[in-house]
Amino acid sequence: MKKLLTAFICALFATSVFAFEWGGIIKNDTSVNASDSLSLNQSDSVFLWGSVPLKNDGSMYIKGEGMYKINLAKPLKPSGDIVFTQIADLDLLKFAGDFKTENGTLSISLGRFSFSDLTSSVFSQCSDGLFVKYSNQGFQVNGYAGYTGLLNSYVVQMINSPDYEQETPTDIYSLSAKYIPVALSVSFPALFANQALSAQAAGFIDLNGTSFNRFYGTLNLTGPLLSSLYYSATTCFGYTDKVSNMSSLTFTYFPLPATFLNVGAKFASWDNGSFGAFTGVTASPLFTGTETTSCIVPSVSITSVLMGKLILMAGGKTVLAHDGEKIGYAGLAGDASVMYNMFSDLQIGLSVAGNKVKNRENDDMTITLKASMSF
């Protein structure tokens, strides 16, 4: 049946000269959320993807992915009516190609795809844009420019100005806030002793009429300390109306070939004289109602793969937040999950995530049963 559908799609779009490929994933997540109230939530989603290689060696292709999801939320204590929502999204639609030059490789991606800055915290999301990278053995340089105003705000959440007023939301697909992200990076992947140094300048131009432009400069140094111990150190200076800073240091240890442990800490500055509170672009909440700003966050996580089928993950963090007067305890957050690849196309799992917050209104615990099937 799949071969018949593939042949039909190829004929329909006159791409039968290429090896059209497609597939999908069906997911079900059923969770119980226990906070001040109790609720049952169920999410069913289907992802469909397609790829058309434009060269036999796969160095040039067009690829897309779409998603449709339905959510059912039922308040249990106190009892309430079922809330039904739908979300549709096109999270990937891009042309990508690698072009060999005399001394290196030029890579181009055009369309909608995910892009992250060096911190993976300031901006890490889908956007419509152009990414260009030139690389050789000694260095690589890349640039990105995009637009966020056509994204689905139900899928991609961003931090906006307090003066921002979203247009009247629509069902299924509601347009996001409008920014122009631009970034320019240079990296030296083997600077000394297998250490890699990267630098990036990025800006996010506000087109919403709220003048919430943000600019960032980032340095990242990463590499091995021992054969099984690696580190990553990052510092990012931001500017809105004041200079701010976010810095992080992470150590990754591989005690076994299929097990790794991450231990690290992140610092995000707060208002202090001429220094301001650090603010990113993509929403990155530490827990409900708390973004990654004005805080120090030590964290630890472990991931292990057993027998190639069982994936175990656990992590936790402590949040020390600045309340305008002093830095102090704000809460704990932790999660644990187990995923089992029952077959090559069927995966089931169970996860538990919870917060214990100083402000108890944001205490939360969610238990989720997951299943996914690919085709």
N, C-alpha and C positions, 0 to 999 in steps of 0.2 A: 504493500500500500504506500509506504513511504517513497519507494522508487517511482511509483506512478505519479504521486504528487510533485516530486522533484522534477520529473520530466515535464509535467504540465506547467509549473512555474517557470522553468527555463524557456519553454516555448512561448509563454505569455509575454515575457520580458525580452525575448529575442536574445537571450544570453546562452543559448545552448552550445555555443562554441567554447564556453568556459565550464569548468567543473563546479557547478553551483552546489553549495552545501547548505544544509539547514538542520535545525534541531530545536529542542526546547526542554523546559523543566516545569513540572507541576509541583507546587509546594502547598503544604498545609501546616499552619501553626495554631495550636490551641493552648491558650494560657489562662491561668488564674492569677489575678492581681489582688494582693492584700495590702491595703494601705489603711487609711481611716475608714474606707468602705471596702466592699468585696465585689469583684466583678469577674465575669467570664468573657473572654475575647477569642474570637476565631477569625483567622485570616486564610483565605484561599487565593492563590495567585498562579498565573501561568506566564512563562517567559518564552518568547519565540525569537530565534536568531537565524540570520542567513548571511552567507559569505560568498562572494564571487571573486576568485583569484583572477587578476588581469595579466599575470605572468606565470609560466609553468613552475618557476622556482619559488613562488609564493612571496616574492619581494614587493609585489604591488597588488592591492586588493581593495574591495569595497565590502564593508561589513555593517550590519545593523542588528539592533535588538529592541524589542518592544515588550511591554508588560501590562497586564490587566489584573487588578486585585479587588477583591471584595472583603470587607471587614464587618463582622457582627460583634457588637458589644452589648452585654446584658448585665446591668447592675443587679447584684444579688442581695446586698445588705447595705442600705435599704433596697428593697426590690423596685425595679423600674422597667420601663419599656425598652425593647431591643432597638439599638441604634445601628442603622445600616448605612454604610458608605462604600463608594466605589472610587477607584483610582486607576487611571490609564496613563502610561508614560512611554516615551521613546527615549531610552537612556543611552543609545548608541546608534550613530549613523555617520560613518566616516569613510573617507578615502585615505589610504595610507600607502606610501611607497618609499623604497630605499634605492638610492641612485649612487653607484660607485663613481668616485672621481680618482684622479691620479694619485692623491695622497690620503684619501679618506672616504667617508660615506656621508652623503646628504640624505636625511630622512625627513619626510613631510607627512603630516596628518592634517586633514581638513574636514570639518563637520562637527558633530556632537560626540564628545567623548569625555572621559574623566581626566582631570588635571590636578596635580598637587604641587604646592610650593615646597621648598626645601624642608620646612618644619613639619609638613603633613598636618598642620594644625590651623594655620592661618586660612588657607584656602585648599580644600580637598573635596571636590565635587565635579559633577558634570557641568559643561559649559559649551556653547557653540563658538568655535574658533579655529585658529590656525596655529599649528606647532611646527617649528622648523628646527632641526638639529644637525650640526656638522660635527663629526667625530673622527679622530684618528688615534694612533697608539699613545700619543702624548697628552691630549686634552680633548675636551668637547665643549661646544658652546651651543646654546639653544635659546630660542625666543618663543613667546606665546602671546597671542592677543585674542580676546573673545568677547562674548556678550551673554549676559545671564537672563535677559528679559523675556525669553521664550521658553524658559524652563517651567516645570510644574512645581509650584510652591508646596504642594502636598508631599512631594518627594524630596526636594532640596530646600533645606531651611538655612537662611542666612541671618546675620546680625545686622539690623538696620538702625537708622537714627530713631530716637524717640519721637521725632516729628514725622516719621514716615507713616503714611496712611495708605494701606493696601486698597486697591480697587475692589469693588464688590466681588467676593469670591464666587466662583461657579462650581457646579458639581463636576466630579471626575478629573477635570484639568483646569487649574487656575494659574494664571501667569504670575511669575515670580517678580521680585524687585529687580530693577534695571541697573546693572553695573557693567563697566568695561574693564575686565582684568587684563593687565599687561605684565609680562615678566621677562627678564633677561638673565641668563645664568651662564657661568663658566665653571668647568670642573677639570681637575687634574687627577685622574683615577689612580695613578701610581707615582705620587710625588716623591716619597721616600719611605723605605721599609714597608712597602705595600700600603701606606697611608693615602687616603683620598681627601682632597680639599675641594670644597665647592663654595661658590659665592653667588648671591642672587640679589637683584633689585626688582621690586614688584610694586605695582600701583593698582588701585581699584577706584575708578572714576565713577562717581555717583551721578546717575541720570534721572533720579527720582525727584529732583528739586529740593533736596534736603541738605545739600552741600556736605555730605558725609564721606568725603574722599579720604582714603587711607593709603599710606605709603610705607614700605618695609625694605630693610636691608638685612640680609641673612648670611652668616658664615656657618659652615658645617665641616667638621673633621671627623673622619671615621676610619677604622681599620682594626687589624688584629693586635692584641697585646701578647697573647700566647696562641698556640695552635688551636685551642678550643675556647678562647676568650676574646671577645670583640667589644669595641666601645663605639659610641656615637655621641659627639658633643656638638650642640647647636646653640647659637645665640642669634636672636632676631630683634632688631630695633625698629619700632614702628613710630609713625607720626600721624596724628590727626590734628588736634590743637596743641598737644604736648608730645614730647618724646617719651616713649615707653619701651619696655623690654620684656621679652620672653626667652628664657634659656632652659635647656634641658641636657641631662647627661644620663645615658643608658648603657648598661653593661649586659652583654648577652653571652651566656655560658652554655656550652654543649657538653653535658656530662656523658651523654650517650649519643650515637649517631642520629637517632630519631627523637631526641628530647632536647629542648632548649629552655633556658631560664632567663628571664629579663628582670633586671633590677635597676631602677632609675628614679629620677626626681625631676620635676618641672617647676619652674618659677615664672610667675606672671606678675609684673609690677603693679603697684597701686599708686594712688595720688599721694605725692610727697614733694611739696614745693614745686620746682619746675618740672619734675617727673610726673607722668600721668599713668592712669590705669591702662594696661594693655588690652586691646580689643582686636579680635580677628575678624574674619569675614564669614566663613562657614560656621554655622552653629556647632559647638562642641561642648555640650553640657557635661559637667562632672556628675551631677544628679539633678533631679527636677528643680528647675528654677535657678540653677547656678551655672553660669558660663565659666570658661577658663580665663578668669581675670582676677587680679588682686589676690593671688593665692600662691601657696607652695604645696606641691602634691607629690609625696613619695609614693612609689608604686612597685608592685612585684607581680609577675605572671609566669606561668609555666605551661608548656605545650608538649605533649608526648603522643607519638603514634606507635601503637602496638600491633604487631603482626600485619602491618600494612592496611588494617581495616578499622581499628578502633582508635579514635582520636579523643584524647583527654585534654581539657583546657581549664585553667583556674587562674584567677587574678584578684587583686585587691589593691586599694589605695586609701590613703588618709588625706583628707583635705584640711589644710590650714589656711583660713581666709582672713583678709584684712577687713575690718568692719568700719573703717574710717578713723579709728583711733589706735588700734593695736592688732597684731596678728594673733590668731587663736584658733582652737579646734572648731571645725565646722561640720565634720561628719566623716563617716566611713562608707565605702562602697566596695562591693565584691560580687563576683560571679563565678560560676563553675558550669561546665557543660561536658557532655559525652556524646559523641557522634559515632555511629556504627555503619560502615559501608556493607550492608547486607549482601548486595549484589553490585555489579559494576554500574547499574543504572538505578539503584534504590538505596536511599540513605535515611536512617531514622536517628533521632537524638532527643536528649532531654537537657534542659538548661535551667539554672536557678540564678537569679540576679536580685540583689537587694541593696538598700541604702539605710544607714542608721545616722540620722542627721540631727545636729544640735537643735535646729528648728523642726520639731517632730511632725509638723504638718507635711513635710516632704519625706517622711519615712515610707519605705516602699519595699515590697517583695513580690517577685513575679516568677512563677513556675511555668515553663513552656514545654510542650511536647511537639516535636517537629518531625515532619516526613517530607521527602522530596523524591521525585522520580524523573529521570531524564529520558528523552527519546530522540 
